[in-house]
Amino acid sequence: MQLREMRVSGFGTFADTRVRGLAPGLNVLHGPNEFGKTTLLEFVRRVLFGFPAKRGDTNQYPSLRGGQYGGQLLCEMRDGRTLTVSRTSGKSGGALSVEDERGAAVNSDSFYAALGNASPDLYHNVFSVGLDELYRVNVISLPEVRDRVYGAGLGMGEVSITQLKESFSGAAEKLFKPRGSTQRMNAIAGSLNLLERQIRDRVGQLGRYDEKTRERDRLAAESGQLREQQRTLQAAQRSLGNQKSLYATFAGLRAAEEELAALAGVPDVPDETMGEMADRRQSIASLEERLRETQTRLSARRTEYAKLNFDPALLEHAKHIKDLSRSLTQYRDARRDLPLRNREQELALEQLHRGIRELGEGWNTERVRSFALTTEQSVTLRGRQDSLQAREKAAEKAADRLDDYRAQARASRARPALPTVYRIVGLAILGLGVAGCVYSALNGYVLPAVVSGVVAALGLVVALSLGSSSGPLRDRAVEELERERQEAAGLLDEERTAWAAFLKSLGFAPSLTSAAVGEQLQSLRALQSSLRTVDEREARIEGMKATVKATDALFAQVAAALAEPVPATDVAAGIEAMDARLDNAQELGARKDTLRGELTQLDENATLLAADLAKARSDFGALLSGFGVSTFEEFTALHKRSARARTLRAGIAESRLAIQSAAGVGAAYDAFVATLGATSPEDIAARLDVVDKELADVESTLTSTNQRIGGLNVELNNLVSSEELLDWEADAEKLKQQLRDAHREWLRSRLGLRAVELAVSKYETTRQPAVVREAQSAFALMTGGRYTTLLNPLGSSNLHVRDAAGTEKCETDELSRGTREQLYLAMRLGLIAQYEQNAEPLPVIMDDILVNFDDARGPLAVKALAAFAKSRQVIVMTCHDSTRRLYLDAGAREVVVENSTMLL
């Protein structure tokens, strides 16, 4: 996975910020202190792996500049897909959303699985590090790092060694633990001991069976007598309880019967009828209220309608007035701009004519306007210019060669010549050297051949030494160079003649040089552009004049038709006044049309409401007469008496049903009612208290007796149950077998744990982890070959280094801080390279990690990072311009931050 863009909605002091320009390979983000580099590093960590919980001293980076907390990362996966990873504030690390390029949601589990299920701790300490993490954390000591190192080295892929050891150890502890109680083997042993004690106790209890049988039979007879007493007392308790609970019902029954006798002859008025009468009365009141409201609104609308007056001519000329209003801005602009545009046109024409005069005789406005070179003429012109320049250079070069040769000849005549004898000696040395070189080479003598060659070279130098000389040879050279100069001058004259003829064919002055023709063509193009500008301005001026004239004419026409005059001296103000009056007239006209419709509707509504009210009053009076009353109040009193009679009859029936449910119907009911009539509540309560106390004593004795009988039955069953004893013995054998099976499982877990420990020990003894081997080459490059080997001793989380001389050092005790940081950086590069073999590559981000590297090792570290970034993405951040230049020189691409606030 590689980052293509960071989009920060709100995080720290960044709001609505984008980080662009992220590409494969090495990327550099440069900014001063408090620029926000650490904030961006933490933003990437938290969008990928979640926001931390709001506790402790962890910096939450709240959105200080506005915007929704969180943001997005635009990522390109190894398979070519483009994913957008978004995270906003929420529970459990924030709300995560992953979408592909089509906007379809991607399951977060599958996204993290593609990343090799890397943990936040691994990414924080290996893939995205600042100077603090680089120095403080030795990655080889991290449990997850060691798991991936040894898992890969032992051929187990991503299997965690720690998890594997914990699995074996946990399985063994679940089976057995010294002095434990919940482990499987411990629990089985405890159950087996308890069962064996029960078997031993059962065998010693078989002699007391007959004694317990006699005691159980005696208690059973006592229990029967107590149950009979209980039934008698419960019957008396129920009877007295019914009398006590129903006495109030009986008294209410007698009072209701007396009151109902007084209401005999009252007609039945149902509640539905009373509701209907109330609804009719309310309907009449509602109709009366609606009729009053309708008449009030009708009067108000008539008054408002009579007050609406406006000039009808405004509506007749509404289209013309709106046209004038729409063109008002254009009219004002035209009136304002016409003098300025006329002045500009005059100045432009004056400047244009001056430029045409500068072209020379024969040029005028029409010729400038129509002048144009064809494509063929342009090509020919460029060819003629190039040819003329080439001829000029050739002639100048020939003259320069002749002048140089003459100067050299004059200098050589002033230098003394060597005597002829020296030349003869030189030729002799040359011959001897050549002969010796050939002879030695043929016979395989290398050193003599080389010496002979040197001698021959010296002889050649002496033989060719020149002094002052003169003669026919030198005279012929001067003549040849003079002939070349004359030929070049002749060709130049011919080319100039052809150039003048070509210029004349184009209409230019034949005396113009190549540079002058270019300048005149540029002047012509500028004048033609000025002509087009003058023509366009003239068209705009004519258009503005037409606009002013048309607007003035239309305004005068409309103003003459209106009843109320408008300002004629200021046409713009008059148009605004017309438009305002038109808007008011249109509003009044629309309101008048609306009121006309409302008046018609209100008249119809008032007539209908008056008819409905008269009918409702007539129907209501007829209903009252049917019940023998004349007013609604009398009808309400009649309904109350009828409802009371119905309530009394229902209460009487309910009371009788309650008494019958307890005492029975017919004679039993009559006897129960007679009994209640002859007693009092106090007498009933006193008798019930006596019966309750006697029943409680009997039930307590019965419960105790039954409990003793139950205990004896259990003891007797236990004594005679030989099958249970056999079951116990069978269960004991099952527990023993389970204990043996659990012991075998415990042995397998312990053996597996020991095998993993032996494999790791052997691996550390015989081979170094792959991560260490990967880091070794990077560390050697960063230290300039000072240290060549990395070692991870058995049982140690510290690394040892070995220099080129074979001296071994411990990284925590004997290395400087800068060298340790270089070692830790190399280890992270090695781990990342190993990690990517089985998972999606992750973006590597490093913040100012070269601070403690010296001037020699800093560039070497940049070189190592550049080589590492060729097949992955590395983003480095720095506040030092010198470090930035090192990265750029190594081929890094500079990252751009847009719309950012620059306070961390």
N, C-alpha and C positions, 0 to 999 in steps of 0.2 A: 504494500500500500504506500502511495506517495501523495503528499499534499499538493494541491494545485491552487488553493486559495483559502484564506482564513477570513470569516465574516463575523466580527464581534458586534453583537447587538448592544450589550452592556456588560462590561467586566472591568472592575477597577476604574481607572480614569479613561478607558476607551469606550466610546459610544458611536455606533454607526460607522465602524471602521473596517476597512478591507486591506488585507495584506495580499498583494498580487505579485506575479512574476516568479512564483515557485515552480521549479522545473526539476527534471531528473539531474542527478549529479550534485555538485557542490553549489550551495546557495549561501550568500552572506547578507546579513542584516546589520547595518551600521547605524549607530545612534549614540549621542552623548549620554552621560549619567542622567537618570530620571526620564529617559526617553520612553521606557516601557518594555524593554526587552524581557525582563524577568516576568512581567505580567503576561506577555504573549506566550512565553514558555509554559507558565502555569495554566493558561487558557487551553492550550492543546492537551495537556495532561488531563484536565478536568472534563473537557468535552468528550474525550475518548473513554475515560474510566470513572467519571462521576464526581460531583461536588462533595467535599467532606462534610461531616456532621458539624452543627454549630455548637461546638464545645471546645474547651481548652483554649490554647493560644494560636490556633491555626488561623491564618489570614484568609478570610472569606472572599476578599476582593469584591466587595459590593459595588453595584453600578453607581458610581459617583457622578456621572455626567448624564444620567437619564438613560432611557432605553430598557428593553426587557432583559433581565439578567440571563446571561448565556450567549449562545451564538451557534455558528455552523462551521464545519470543515468540509471543503470540497475535496474528495479523495479519488484517486485513480488506482484501481486494484491491479494485481498482477495479470489477471485474465482480461484486462481491457475495459472492464466496467467502470463507470463513474458513479460514485455514491456520494450522497449528501448526508453527513452525520450531524444531527442537531441535538442540543441539550439545553433545557430551560430549567428554572428552579422548580423544585418539587421534592417529594419524599424519596428516601432510599437513593440518594445521589443525584436526584433530578430526573426530569422526564426526558427519556432518550427516544429519538426518532431516526431511522435510517431509511433513505429512499434512493431508488436507482434513477437513471437519467430520464425515464418516462414518468417519474413521480410515483411509482408503485412502491409500497412499503416492503422493506426487507426485514426478516426476523432478526432480532438482536442476538439471539443465541447463535444463529448461523454466522452472523457477522463476527462475533468474538471467536467462534470456532475457526474461522478463516485466519484469524490473527494468532492461532496457536494457543488460544485461551491464556494469553499472557496476563499476568496479574498487574495491578497498579504499581505494586512495589518493584516488580521487574522493570516495567517501563520507566518508572521514576528514577531508578538508580543505574540503568544501563543505557536506555535509548534517549532519554531526555535529561541531561545533567548540566548543572552549573558547577562553579568552582568548588562550592561546599561539598556537594555530593561526590565530586571527582576525588577530593582529598580525604574526605571522612569515611567513605565506604569502599572497602576492598571487596570487589564483586565476587571473588572466589570464595569469600566467607559467607555469602548469602545462601540460605538453605535452598531456595528455588534454583539458584545458579548451579550449585553443586549437583542438584538432582538432574538438571539438563546436561551437565558436563558428563557425569558418570553414566547417566542413562544412555547417551549417545555412544560413549566409549565402550560400554558393555553390550551394545547391539540391541538395546531395548527401546529405541526411538524416544518418545516423549514420556515414557514411564518414569515416575518420580521414585528415586531410591528411598528418600525419606518416607514417602507414603507406603512404599513396599515394606520397609522395615517396621513402620508403625502398624501396618496391617497384620504382619506376622506376630509382632509383640502384643497387639490388642487382642488378637484371636487367642493367644496363649493365656493372657490375663483373664479373659472371659471364662476360660475353662478352670483355671486353678490359680490361687494366690494364697501364700502362707497367712494364716490367721484371718482369712477372708470368710465371708458368710454367704454372699450373693452369687459367687462364681458357681458355674455348673457343677464341677466336681465337689466343691465344698458343700453345696446344697444337697447333692445326692448322698454324700457321706452323712450329713446331719439327719436326713430323712431315714436313712438305713439304721442309724443308731436308735432313733425314737421308735421305729417299728419293732426292733429286736427287744426293747424294754417292754413294750405292750405284750408281746408274745410270752415273755417270762412272767409278767403279772397275771395273765389269764390262766396259766397252768396252775398257779397257787390258790385260785378262788373257787374251785369246783365242789368243796365240801359243805357249803352253806345254803343249798337249794331248798330243802324241805322247810327249814325255819322261816325263810322269807315267803314261802307259798302260804303258810297258815296266817301269817300277819296280813297278807294281801287280801285273803277271803274275809277276815273280820272287818277290815276297813271297807270292803265292798258292801257288806250288809248295812253298816252305819251310813254309807253314802245314799242307799236307797231310801232310808227313812228321812234323811234330810231333804232329798228331792221332793218327797210328798209334801212335807211342810212348806217347802218353797212354792209349790204350785198353788196351795191354798192361800197363802199370804199374797201371792202375785195377783190372784183373782180379786181379793178384797182391795188391793192397792189400785187395780185398774178401775173398779167401780167408783171408789172414792175420788180418784183422780179425774174421772169423767164428770162427776158431780161438781168438783171444784172448778174445772176448766169451763164447764157449760153453764154455770150459775148466772154469769153475766149475760150470756146469750138468752137464757130463759127470761131474765128480767126485761131485756130489750124487746123480746117477743110480746110480752104482756103489754108494755107501754105502746108499741106500734099498733097492736090490735085496737087499743082504746082510741088512739088518735085517728086511725082510718075510719072508725065508726062515725066520727064527727064530720068527715069529708064525703059522706055518702051523697049522691046526686050531682056532684061536680062533673061536667062533661070532660071527655078526654081530648086534650089539645097536644098533639105530638110536637116534639122538638123540631122536626123538619118544617112543620107549618109555621112555628115561631120564627125559624130562620128565614123562611120565604117572606113572611110579613116584614121582617127587619130589612131584608134585601130590597123589597119594593119601596119601603119608606126611604132608604138610602138612595135608591135610584131616582126617586122624585126630587130629593134634595140636590142630587148631582145634576139633574136636568135643569133645575132652577138656577144653579150656579153657572152652568155652561151657557145658559141663555143670557144671563147678565153679562158674562165676560164677552160673549160674541157681540152683543149690542154695544158694549164699551169700545171694543176694537173697531167696529164698523164706524162709529162716530169719529174716532181718532184718525182712521185712514181717510175719511172724507175731508177732514180738515187739512191733513198733510197733502192730499191730492190737489186741493184748491190753491196751495201756496207754491207749487212747482211751475216756474215760468222761465223760458230761455228763448233765444233768437233761433228760429227754425232755419235761417239761411246758413248757419254754421254746419248743420247736418247735411244740407244740400251740397255744400262745398267741402265736405269732410275729406274726400280723396285728395283734392288740391292742397288743402292745409297740411295733411300728413306728408304729401310729397315735398312741400316747402320745408317742413320740420326735418325730414330726413336729409335734405340737401343743405341744411343750415350750416353745418360744420364746413362742408366743401365750399359754400358761398363765402363764409368768413375768411377761410384760408386763401381763396382766390383774391378777394379784395385786399388782404394784407400782403400777399406775396407778389402781386403783379408788378409794383414798382421795383422791387428787388430783382425779380427775374429779368425785367427789361434792362436794368443796369448791368446785370451779369452778361446778358446777351451782347450788349454794346461792347463791353470789355473783351469778351471772347472773340468777337468779329475783328476788333482792332488788333488783337494779338495774332489771330490767324492770318490776316493780311500781311502783318510784319514778317511772319515766318515764311510766307510764300515769296515775298520780295527777296528774302535772304537766300532763296534757292538759286536765284540768278535770272537772266533774261529768258523769256519764253515760257515761264511758269505762271499760271493763273489758277483761280479757284476750280474751274471745271476740269483743267488738266490734272490738278492734284487729286480731285475726287475720282477721276476715271483711271488714274495711273495704276497699273498692276503688271507684275512680271509673271509670265507663264512659268510652269514648272520646268520646262525645257530651258527657258532663258535663265532661271535661277541656277540651274545645274551648270549651264555653260559659264555664267558669271563666276561661280565659285571655282570652276576649272581654270578659267582665265586668270583669276587672282592667284591661285596656287602655282600655275605655270610661270607667271610673271615673277613671283617671289622666288621660285626655284632658279630661274635664269639670273636674277639679281645676285643671289647667294653664290651661284656657280662662278659668275664673273668676279665677284669679290674674292672668292677663294683662290681662283687662278692668279689674280694680281698679288694676293698675299704670298702664295708659294714662290712666285718670281722674286718678290722683295726679300723673302727669307733666304732664298738660295744666294742671292747677291751679297747679303750681309754675311753669310757663312763663308763665302769665297773670299771676301775681304779679310775676315778673321784668320782663315787658314794661311794666307800669304804672309801674315805677320808671325807665324809659328815656325821655329827652326826645324829642319829635317834631320833624321838620323843618317849617319854615313852609310854608304852602300855595303861596307864590310859587315856591318851589324845585320843587315838583311841576309847576307849570305850565311853568316853564322846561325841565324834563326832558322833558315831553311834546312841547314844541316842537322840542327837539334831536332827539328820536326821529323825529318826522315829517320833518324836513329830511334826516336821515341816510338814511331809507328811500327818500325821493324821489331823492336823489343816487345811491344805490346802483342803483336800478332804471334811471335814465337812463343811467348809465355802462355798465351791463351790456348795455343794448339797443344802445348805440353802439360797443361793443367796447373801452371804456377800462378796462383791468384795474386799474391802480394807483388811479385815482379811485374805482372801485367798492369796492376794499378799504378805502380811507380812509373812505368814506361808511358802510360797514358798521360800522367801529370807532366812529364818531360815534354811530350809531344805538344801539349797545350801551351806550355811556355814558349816553345819554338815558334808556334803559330802566331802568338801575340807579338813577338819580336819581329817576325817577317812582315807582318801586316801593319806595323807602326807607320803612320803617315806624317810627313812634314809639309812644308809649304811647297806647292807645285802649281804649275799652270801649263796650259797647252791646249791642243785641239779638243781633248775630251771635255774639259770644262767649258769651252766655247760652245760646243754642240749642246750641252745641257741648258745653257742660257737661251740658245735659239729655240730649243724645244719648248721650254716654259713660256717664252714670249709668244710662240705660235699658239699655245693653248690659251693664253690670255686674250689674244686677238679673236680666236674662234668664239670664246665665251662672250666677248663684247659684241661680236656680230650677231650671235643668237639672241642676246638681250635686246639689241636694236630691232630685230625682226619681231620679237615678242611685244615690244612696246608699240610698234606700228599696228600689229593685229589688235592690241588692246584698245588703241585709240579708235580704230574702225568699229570695233564691237560697241564701245561706249556711244559712238555716234548713232549706231543702229538702234540703240535703246533710248535715244533722246537725251543723253547726258553730254556734258562738255568733254571733248576728247582729251583735254589737258588734265583731267582729274586723275589723281593717283588711286591706287587700290584702297588705301585707308580712307581717302576723301569720298570715294563711291560708297563705302560702307556707312560713313557718317551721313551722306545725303539720303541713303535708303532709310536710315533710322529717322531722319527728319521728316521724310515723306510719310512714314507710318504714323508718326506722332501727329502730323497735320491732318491726315485722314481720320484719325481718332477724334481730333478736335472738331472736324466737320460733322461727324456723326453726332457728337455731343451738342453742337449748335443746332442741328436739325431737330434733335429730340427736344431741346429746350424751346424752340420755336413752336413745336406742336403743343407742348404743355401750355405755353402762353396763350395760344389761340383757344385751347380748351377752357382755360380759366376765364377768358373774355366771354366765351359763349355761355358759360355757367352763370356769370354775373348778369348778363343781359336777359337770359331766360328766367332767372329767379325774379328780377325786378319786374318783368312783364307779368308773370303769374301773380305776384303779390299785388300789383295794382288792380288786376282783374278781380281777385277775391275781395280786397278791401272795399272796392266800389259796391259789392253786393251785400255787405253787412250793414245792419241797422245801426250798430254802435261803431264809431270811427276808431281806427288804430293809428299809432304814430307812423306818419309817412316819411319823416326825415331820416329815420333809422330803420331800414328795412329789416335788419336782423332782430331788433327789439320788437318790431311789429309782428314778425313771424312767431316769435316766442309768445306774444300776447294772444295771437290767433289760436295757437296750439293749446294754450292753457284754457281759453274760452271754449274751444271744441271739446276738450276732455271734460269740462264741467257740464256742457250741454249734453254730451253723450251719457254722462252719469245721471243727469236729471231725466233725460228721455227714458233710459232703462228703468229708473226708479218709478217713473210715471206709468210705464207699461206694466210693471210688477204690481203697482197699487191698483190699477184698473182691474187686473185679474183677481186680486184679493177682495176688492169691493164686491164683485159679482159673486164670488164664493161665499163671502160672509153673509150676504143677503139671503142666499139659498139656505145656508146653515141655520140662520135665525128663524126662518119660516118652518123648517123641519123640526127644530127643537121645540117651538111653541106647540106644534101638533102633538109631538111625543109626550110633552108634559101634560096636556089636557087628557089624553088617553090614560096615562099612568094614574092620574088622580082619580078618574072614574073607576078603574078596575080596583084600586085600593079600597075605596068606599064600599064597593059591592062585597068584597071579602069580609070586611068588618061586620056588615049587616048579617051575613050568614052565621056568625057566632053570637049574635044578639048584643053586640056592643057598637058604640058609635065612634070611639077614639082608640088610638093605638095604645095609650096608657091603660085603658080598661082591658084591652086584649092582653097586655103584658101581665096584669094582676091575675086574670083568669088562667093564663098559662102557668104561672107559679103555683097555684092551687092544684092544677092537674098534675104537674110534675111531682109535687109532694106526695100526692096519692099514689103515683106509680112507684116512687121511691119506697114508701111504706109497704106496699104489697111485695116488692122485690125483697126487702129486708125480712119480712115475715117468712117468706118462702125459704130464704137462705138460712134463717135461724132454725126453722123446723128441719131442714135437710141436715144441718150440723148436729142437731140432737138425735135425729134418726140414725145418722152414721155411727154414733157411739152407742145408743141404747137399743136400736132396732125400730121396726114399724109396728103399727097395730097396737095390740095390748101392751107390748113391751114399752112402746113409746108413751102410752097413756100412764103406765105405772111409774116410769122414770120422771115424767112431768109432775105427777102427783107427789112423788117423793121430794122433788125440789121445792114444790109448793109448801110442804110441811116442815122444812128444815131451814137452817141459816148457813151462811158461808163460814162462820166461826166454828159451828159444830162440825162441819165437814172437815175443816183444817185440823182440828184436834184429833179426830179419829184417824185421819191419814198419817199424822206424825207417829202415832202408836204403831200402826201397821208397818211403816217404813223402817222403824228401828228394829222391830222383830225380824223383818225380812233381811236386813243387813247382817244381823247376827247369824242367821241360818246360812246365808250365802257365803260368809267368811269361813264358817266351819266346814261347809261343803267343799269350798275351794282348797282348803288345807288338806282335807281328807283325800281329794282326787289327786293332788300333787304327790302325796305319799304313795298312793296306789300306782301312779305312773312311774315313780322312781323304782318301786319294787319290780314292776313289769320289765323295766329296762335291765335291771340287775339280773332278773331271772332269764331273760332272753340272752344276755351276754354269757351267763353261766352254761346254758344248754346249747349255744351256737358253736359247734365244732367246725362248721363250714367256714365261719368267719376267721377262725384260727388258721385254717388251711389257706384261706385267701391272703392272710397276713404273711404267711410263710412264702407263698408264691410271689407276693409283691416284693418281699425281701430279695428273692432271687433275681427279679427284674431289675431292682436297683443296683445289685451287684454287677449285672451285665452292662447297665448304662454307665456305671463307674469305670468299667474296663474300656468301653468304647470311647468315653471322654478322655481317658488317659492316652489312648492312641492318637486322638486328634491333637492333644496338647503336645505330644512328642513330635508330630508332623510340623506344627507351627514353630516349635523351638528349633527343629532341624532346618526349616526354611530360613529363619532369621539368621542362624549361624552360617548357612550357605551364602546369603547375601553379604554378610560381614566378611567372609573369607574371600569372596569374589572381588569386593571393593579393595580389600587389603592387597590381593595379588595384582589387581589393576594398577594401584598406586605404586606398587613395587616394581613392576615390569615395564609399564608404559605411562607416559604423561598424558593427561586429558587432551582431547582434540582442540579445546579452546586455548590451552596453553601453547600448543604448537602453532595455532593460527596467530596468537598474539606475539610470538617470538620474533617473527620477521618484522612486524610493525615496530616493536620496541628497538630492535637493532637499527632500523632506519632512523628513528627519532633520536637515538643517542650517537649517531654518526659511526656506528660499528663498535662503540665502546663496550657494549654488552651484547653478547651473541646468543646466550642460552637462558631459558626460564625453567625453573624446577618447582614442583609442588610436593614437598616432602610428605611421606606417609603420616597420616594422623594430624596434619597441621593445616591451618587455614591461611598461613602466611606463605608468600612466594619467596623463593631464593633466586638470585640472578648470578650468572657466571660471565665474567668479562673475557675479552679475547685472549688474555694470558692464562685463563683457567681458574682465576681466583673467584671464590663463591662468596656472596654477601646476602644477608637477610634484608628484605625490603623495609621492614619496620624499624630496624636498629641501625643499619649502616648506610642507608641511602639518604641523600638530601631530599628536601620537600619537592623540589622541582623534578628530580629523577623519579620519586615515587609517583608523582602525578602523571609523568610520562608512562610509567609502568601501568598505572590504573587505566589510563586512556587506551593503551595497547590491549589490555585485557578486555575492555569493553568492545573494542573492534573485533577481537577474536571471538567473543561470545556472540556478538551480532551475526558474524559470518556463519557460525555453527547453527544458531537459532533459525536462520532463514532457510536451512536445508529442509526443514519439516513444517514450516509455517509461512504465512504471508509476511513479506518484509514490512517493517514498520519504519516510519520516518524518524531519522536520527536528528536530534536538536541539541546543540551544545552552546552554552552561554559563557563567553569570556574564559575559556579553559586554558589559554596560553599565557596568562598573566605572569606566572612564575617560571616560564621557559626563557632561557637566556637567548642572546642574539644569534647564537649558532644553532641551537636546537629548535627555536621557534619556527624558522623556515623549513627545517627538516620535518617537524610535526605537521606543518601545512602540506608539505609534499606527500606525507603518509595519508593524511585525510583526503587529499585530492585523488590519490590512487584508490583509496577505499571507496570513494564516492562514484567511481566510474560505473559500477553496476548497481547502484542504489541511490537513495536521496539523503543528503546530509545538509542540514541547515545550521550555520554557525552564526553567532551573534557576538558583536564586539563594540566597545566604545572607543577603541584606539584606531586612528586613521592609518597608522603604519601597519597594523595587523590587517586592516581592510585591504590595503594595497597588496599585501602578501597573498591574501586569498584571491584577489582579482587577477594577479599575475599567474596564479596557479590554475586559472580557468574558471573561477567561480562566477556565478551570475548574481547580480545585485537585486535584492528584494525591495519592493516599493510598498510603503505604508500610506494609504489614502485616508483623508478626513479624520486623522487621529488627533487626540489631545495629547500633549507631550509632557504631562506630569505623571510620574509613577505613583 
